[in-house]
Amino acid sequence: MKSLLKEAEEIMENFENTDALDAALIAAAQKIEHYEIASYGCLVTYAKLMEHQEADEILSATLNEEKETDSKLTDIPMEQANVVQ
């Protein structure tokens, strides 16, 4: 996670074009979301295997939130950041 955050900081330092910066930061944010999705996906599986229903429900809800955020981050560049002018 620290490496992903460092990468985002480097992007902010290296991009001068505002449109490119926005797209690059969105991509960096999506990498973080994918890391979180993978982590929560594993935790949901472990909760199911250990038959911890309450943990499964809480972690599944969080996993779904992360997936929704990822979907929104996909929509932004498709609608705004990557639009050719």
Secondary structure, 3 states (H helix, E strand, C coil): CHHHHHHHHHHHHHCCCHHHHHHHHHHHHHHHHHHHHHHHHHHHHHHHHCCCHHHHHHHHHHHHHHHHHHHHHHHHHHHHHCCCC
